[in-house]
Amino acid sequence: MTRGRISLGDWGIAIGVAATLVLAGLSRQHPATALDPLGYALLAAGGLALAARRWAPVTVLAVTGLCALGYQAIGFDVPVVAYLFAVYAAVRAGHRIVTVVGSVVMLAALPLAILAAPHGWQLGEAFTQSRNVLEIAWLIAAGAAGEALRQAERRADEAERTREETARRRADEERLHIARELHDSLTHQISVIKVQAEVAVHLARKRGEEVPDSLLAIRDAGREAARELRATLEALRDDDKHPPHGLADVPDLVQRARTTGLDAKLTIEGHRSDVPAAVERTAYRIVQESLTNTVRHAAAATASVRIDYRPDALVIQVDDDGKATSDAAPEPGVGLLGMRERVTALGGQLRAAPRGEGGFTVQAELPVDRT
């Protein structure tokens, strides 16, 4: 449910409910007391409180419940319509436990409030009257409606995120595919041309011969082509440019995973030194994809992320205690394929498989060229 400023539509519903409650109070016969103005005020306040149901659903639930108990105690036997709206809003916002507890308290307190009314109800009559103003079926229906809409909104949001992630991953895979094709088909040839041209220039100068301009042009063009190819491959491998995420952002990923209820831990081993930007980005994406899969699909309670800085490689390992078992082969989803493409493009190795003790592990070894 979207929260924010109170809209005109929210005010319209609140005013409509408040007017309905006040009119219901005016139309029903009850013993006149000095507290009648307070009773009408509580009827109106309970309805008007609904204007803030998107912004503060739990507070509105409490306010409407207290107003309902108040006007029932004064003698206004008006159904607690505002409270039912508040139940719907609170459940839709995801506050199911609070709503259930509040409703149980409401069901217990309502007969007591009716007993305090000047009608002179007996205990049995008070319970009967409480069912008239708040049927359990109404409560269940209001809560069920809120939960149904919450689930529908959640599925719609999840579908939207999945579409965006799938499109982004496919674009990433295509970029990596192009980068690999360029690397395989052009890098070697350009390197051979550049080296042969440089050797020819060196030998010509060593013999004291004049180096042809065409040979110098070939050498310079080879150098420039190699630089441009490296820049192109770097750009194709980069899908987060403003700015790219790296190893410094991994703690934030782990912290965000904890907010979902996952007991995630981060361990860093070795001494951190300069790591190529492409390796940093790939390491970040591996941790991100692994934790995302753990949260969404693994039904895991704990996860561990280990980053090991070695002299010639960076090793990333993400383990969870989810439902994966060693006798079930993992399904090669888009996420795993994307990780494998990234690691392969950098000349590394990736292992993603169920663990013998249960759960799943993802381990990537990325070479680090420090020369």
Summary of the structure (lengths in Angstrom):
residues: 371
radius of gyration: 33.8
end to end distance: 53.7
largest distance: 122.6
contacts: 1156
relative contact order: 0.07
helix: 64%
strand: 10%
